[in-house]
Amino acid sequence: MILHVTDAKHLQDYQVWLKFNDGAEGVVDFRKELWGAMFEPLKDLNLFSQLKLDTELDTIVWPNGADLAPEFLHELLQQSQGTQHVR
């Protein structure tokens, strides 16, 4: 199955609620994921909170051009729920 983010909502701080086409959903905290040239600017909560669901890319994006692969987001969700993703 090709994973797609089907819904997303900024909650507070660096927490985002995500829903996937496989039925998985939950909250991911991105605090530890914001490193590197594209993601460092997202440490500004004003910019981070502007995330949107891009239905063409099937993932979340930010105004500065940053995006994360749905597979990576799904793995983060599973880790936050205490399960490991097995490929």
Backbone as ProteinMPNN parsed JSONL, in Angstrom:
{"seq_chain_A": "MILHVTDAKHLQDYQVWLKFNDGAEGVVDFRKELWGAMFEPLKDLNLFSQLKLDTELDTIVWPNGADLAPEFLHELLQQSQGTQHVR", "coords_chain_A": {"N_chain_A": [[0.838, -1.183, 0.0], [0.558, 2.162, -0.858], [1.378, 4.838, 1.098], [-0.544, 7.631, 2.216], [-1.038, 10.851, 3.54], [-4.051, 11.784, 4.809], [-5.363, 13.659, 6.298], [-4.609, 16.411, 8.407], [-3.618, 18.326, 11.252], [-2.503, 21.097, 13.001], [-1.807, 21.116, 16.392], [-0.673, 22.099, 18.96], [2.312, 23.779, 20.06], [4.853, 21.832, 18.781], [3.291, 19.788, 17.936], [1.364, 17.664, 15.918], [-1.62, 16.409, 14.624], [-2.182, 13.564, 12.732], [-3.629, 11.77, 9.998], [-3.871, 8.784, 8.162], [-4.196, 7.012, 5.003], [-4.351, 4.314, 5.539], [-5.786, 4.069, 7.792], [-4.469, 4.59, 10.155], [-3.925, 6.91, 12.776], [-3.078, 9.759, 14.77], [-1.105, 11.643, 17.169], [1.867, 13.392, 16.495], [4.96, 14.535, 17.682], [7.071, 16.934, 16.578], [9.346, 18.107, 17.539], [12.005, 17.046, 17.824], [12.674, 16.568, 15.217], [13.276, 18.716, 13.65], [15.698, 19.654, 12.061], [18.482, 20.578, 10.004], [18.909, 22.399, 6.907], [16.42, 22.965, 5.585], [14.492, 22.481, 7.516], [15.155, 23.74, 9.936], [14.171, 26.47, 10.002], [11.549, 25.973, 10.754], [11.48, 25.814, 13.457], [10.541, 28.129, 14.394], [7.606, 28.762, 15.777], [5.47, 30.157, 14.684], [5.812, 29.875, 11.918], [5.901, 27.059, 11.775], [3.305, 26.355, 12.561], [1.847, 26.89, 10.319], [1.471, 24.721, 8.688], [0.182, 22.686, 6.042], [-2.052, 20.415, 4.397], [-1.044, 18.875, 1.516], [-2.639, 17.865, -1.213], [-1.767, 16.922, -3.629], [0.826, 16.016, -3.225], [0.267, 14.347, -1.165], [0.954, 14.661, 1.534], [2.151, 16.585, 4.382], [2.968, 20.047, 4.167], [4.965, 23.06, 4.318], [5.034, 26.688, 4.224], [7.658, 27.467, 3.542], [8.542, 25.607, 1.775], [9.248, 23.175, 2.81], [8.702, 19.685, 3.288], [7.581, 16.435, 4.318], [8.075, 12.972, 3.796], [5.305, 10.757, 3.454], [5.702, 8.145, 4.388], [7.779, 8.425, 6.251], [6.5, 10.064, 8.119], [4.487, 8.321, 8.945], [6.009, 6.355, 10.165], [7.072, 7.869, 12.29], [4.693, 8.328, 13.684], [4.011, 5.72, 14.466], [6.189, 5.185, 16.154], [5.699, 7.065, 18.125], [3.503, 5.978, 19.25], [4.482, 3.819, 20.46], [5.103, 1.546, 18.981], [6.908, -0.429, 16.63], [7.794, 0.024, 13.253], [7.764, -2.404, 10.86], [9.427, -3.371, 8.006]], "CA_chain_A": [[0.0, 0.0, 0.0], [1.249, 3.445, -0.878], [0.832, 5.655, 2.18], [-0.904, 9.022, 1.976], [-1.636, 11.59, 4.644], [-5.372, 12.2, 4.341], [-5.803, 14.793, 7.095], [-3.576, 16.875, 9.337], [-4.025, 19.512, 11.995], [-1.571, 21.559, 14.02], [-2.49, 21.167, 17.684], [0.023, 23.078, 19.801], [3.762, 23.639, 20.0], [5.29, 21.109, 17.581], [2.441, 18.606, 17.832], [0.466, 17.613, 14.767], [-2.464, 15.224, 14.482], [-2.114, 13.054, 11.369], [-4.448, 10.616, 9.639], [-3.358, 8.155, 6.956], [-5.155, 6.228, 4.219], [-4.457, 2.95, 6.07], [-6.573, 4.141, 9.023], [-3.652, 5.029, 11.29], [-4.032, 8.319, 13.113], [-2.576, 10.098, 16.087], [-0.324, 12.87, 17.34], [3.323, 13.309, 16.375], [5.68, 15.724, 18.148], [8.17, 17.133, 15.647], [10.409, 18.868, 18.199], [13.336, 16.462, 17.571], [12.837, 16.317, 13.782], [13.487, 19.979, 12.943], [17.121, 19.95, 11.875], [18.842, 20.689, 8.591], [18.634, 23.711, 6.313], [15.012, 23.159, 5.231], [13.598, 22.328, 8.667], [15.532, 24.651, 11.029], [13.249, 27.611, 10.111], [10.28, 25.546, 11.341], [11.538, 25.964, 14.908], [9.691, 29.287, 14.637], [6.259, 28.197, 15.882], [4.574, 30.859, 13.773], [5.956, 29.211, 10.623], [5.532, 25.643, 11.927], [1.851, 26.222, 12.676], [1.233, 27.138, 9.013], [1.476, 23.5, 7.877], [-1.041, 22.388, 5.283], [-2.082, 19.144, 3.683], [-0.927, 19.017, 0.063], [-3.31, 16.68, -1.756], [-1.007, 16.394, -4.768], [1.96, 15.281, -2.663], [-0.287, 13.441, -0.156], [1.686, 14.837, 2.776], [2.085, 17.939, 4.908], [3.962, 20.974, 3.639], [5.041, 24.365, 4.963], [5.24, 27.77, 3.26], [9.055, 27.599, 3.107], [8.848, 24.527, 0.838], [9.558, 21.935, 3.527], [7.696, 18.624, 3.352], [8.1, 15.164, 4.82], [7.477, 11.819, 3.133], [4.267, 10.098, 4.247], [6.263, 6.949, 5.039], [8.514, 8.903, 7.418], [5.497, 10.513, 9.086], [3.827, 7.117, 9.457], [6.965, 5.742, 11.089], [7.076, 8.704, 13.496], [3.447, 8.067, 14.398], [4.122, 4.409, 15.111], [7.143, 5.313, 17.254], [5.063, 7.836, 19.205], [2.508, 5.097, 19.866], [5.208, 2.728, 21.098], [5.248, 0.366, 18.134], [7.949, -0.334, 15.623], [7.362, -0.27, 11.886], [8.57, -3.469, 10.266], [9.334, -3.349, 6.538]], "C_chain_A": [[0.881, 1.243, 0.0], [0.583, 4.338, 0.154], [0.574, 7.084, 1.731], [-1.397, 9.619, 3.282], [-2.967, 12.114, 4.115], [-5.942, 13.381, 5.13], [-4.689, 15.151, 8.065], [-4.044, 18.158, 10.0], [-2.955, 19.853, 13.024], [-2.341, 21.691, 15.324], [-1.92, 22.269, 18.564], [1.51, 22.792, 19.727], [4.155, 22.962, 18.686], [4.476, 19.83, 17.371], [1.446, 18.735, 16.687], [-0.318, 16.31, 14.816], [-2.464, 14.849, 13.008], [-3.064, 11.882, 11.196], [-3.962, 10.119, 8.28], [-4.429, 7.315, 6.269], [-5.255, 4.774, 4.675], [-5.239, 2.912, 7.381], [-5.792, 4.585, 10.24], [-3.858, 6.521, 11.512], [-3.516, 8.544, 14.517], [-1.711, 11.345, 16.034], [1.163, 12.564, 17.26], [3.904, 14.623, 16.869], [6.942, 15.843, 17.293], [9.373, 17.84, 16.262], [11.805, 18.351, 17.858], [13.624, 16.268, 16.081], [13.208, 17.567, 12.989], [14.966, 20.356, 12.9], [17.421, 19.93, 10.373], [18.334, 21.994, 8.014], [17.151, 23.962, 6.039], [14.1, 23.193, 6.455], [13.928, 23.235, 9.853], [14.574, 25.839, 11.135], [11.916, 27.25, 10.776], [10.31, 25.545, 12.867], [10.795, 27.221, 15.347], [8.252, 28.774, 14.621], [5.255, 28.885, 14.964], [4.62, 30.213, 12.385], [5.498, 27.754, 10.711], [4.018, 25.464, 11.896], [1.122, 26.443, 11.348], [1.231, 25.896, 8.115], [0.132, 23.295, 7.209], [-0.918, 21.006, 4.674], [-2.025, 19.446, 2.191], [-1.493, 17.744, -0.555], [-2.632, 16.135, -3.011], [0.17, 15.561, -4.293], [1.513, 14.236, -1.644], [0.507, 13.463, 1.146], [1.518, 16.271, 3.257], [3.242, 18.759, 4.352], [3.897, 22.278, 4.433], [5.331, 25.429, 3.913], [6.68, 27.918, 2.764], [9.47, 26.486, 2.148], [9.185, 23.204, 1.497], [8.386, 20.965, 3.424], [8.375, 17.361, 3.851], [7.35, 14.024, 4.147], [6.43, 11.173, 4.032], [4.799, 8.873, 5.0], [7.019, 7.322, 6.31], [7.537, 9.341, 8.507], [4.792, 9.33, 9.739], [4.724, 6.422, 10.472], [7.051, 6.535, 12.387], [5.83, 8.46, 14.336], [3.526, 6.743, 15.137], [5.083, 4.46, 16.291], [6.51, 6.052, 18.436], [4.017, 6.991, 19.933], [3.144, 3.857, 20.48], [5.296, 1.464, 20.294], [6.338, 0.611, 17.112], [7.385, -0.711, 14.269], [8.302, -1.304, 11.289], [8.348, -3.434, 8.766], [9.624, -4.701, 5.971]], "O_chain_A": [[1.833, 1.346, 0.774], [-0.625, 4.57, 0.099], [1.35, 7.67, 0.978], [-2.1, 8.956, 4.045], [-3.008, 12.804, 3.097], [-6.89, 14.028, 4.685], [-3.92, 14.288, 8.489], [-4.76, 18.965, 9.406], [-2.55, 19.004, 13.818], [-3.406, 22.308, 15.36], [-2.6, 23.248, 18.874], [1.92, 21.687, 19.373], [3.831, 23.458, 17.607], [4.931, 18.902, 16.703], [0.786, 19.759, 16.514], [0.251, 15.238, 15.025], [-2.709, 15.688, 12.141], [-3.28, 11.099, 12.121], [-3.679, 10.904, 7.375], [-5.437, 6.953, 6.875], [-6.16, 4.062, 4.239], [-5.348, 1.86, 8.012], [-6.387, 4.926, 11.263], [-3.952, 7.296, 10.56], [-3.516, 7.636, 15.348], [-1.599, 12.008, 15.003], [1.654, 11.613, 17.868], [3.41, 15.697, 16.524], [7.782, 14.943, 17.294], [10.333, 18.14, 15.552], [12.708, 19.154, 17.623], [14.723, 15.841, 15.724], [13.431, 17.487, 11.781], [15.418, 21.255, 13.61], [16.687, 19.33, 9.587], [17.432, 22.621, 8.571], [16.675, 25.078, 6.247], [13.06, 23.851, 6.441], [13.063, 23.477, 10.695], [14.188, 26.201, 12.247], [11.23, 28.126, 11.302], [9.286, 25.302, 13.506], [10.456, 27.371, 16.521], [7.738, 28.393, 13.569], [4.294, 28.259, 14.516], [3.581, 30.027, 11.752], [4.79, 27.269, 9.828], [3.511, 24.529, 11.277], [-0.083, 26.211, 11.257], [1.013, 26.01, 6.909], [-0.913, 23.678, 7.736], [0.183, 20.497, 4.464], [-2.86, 20.183, 1.666], [-0.9, 16.672, -0.436], [-2.897, 15.002, -3.412], [0.482, 14.525, -4.88], [2.282, 13.341, -1.295], [0.711, 12.428, 1.781], [0.831, 17.073, 2.625], [4.334, 18.248, 4.103], [2.916, 22.561, 5.12], [5.821, 25.112, 2.829], [6.899, 28.444, 1.673], [10.633, 26.425, 1.747], [9.388, 22.206, 0.805], [7.224, 21.37, 3.467], [9.599, 17.241, 3.807], [6.137, 14.098, 3.951], [6.64, 11.052, 5.239], [4.382, 8.606, 6.127], [6.919, 6.631, 7.323], [7.728, 9.024, 9.681], [4.534, 9.338, 10.943], [4.256, 5.956, 11.512], [7.097, 5.949, 13.469], [5.907, 8.393, 15.563], [3.147, 6.656, 16.305], [4.822, 3.843, 17.324], [6.749, 5.712, 19.594], [3.687, 7.256, 21.089], [2.45, 2.96, 20.959], [5.541, 0.397, 20.856], [6.642, 1.756, 16.779], [6.597, -1.649, 14.15], [9.511, -1.085, 11.228], [7.208, -3.464, 8.304], [9.593, -4.88, 4.754]]}, "name": "protein", "num_of_chains": 1, "seq": "MILHVTDAKHLQDYQVWLKFNDGAEGVVDFRKELWGAMFEPLKDLNLFSQLKLDTELDTIVWPNGADLAPEFLHELLQQSQGTQHVR"}
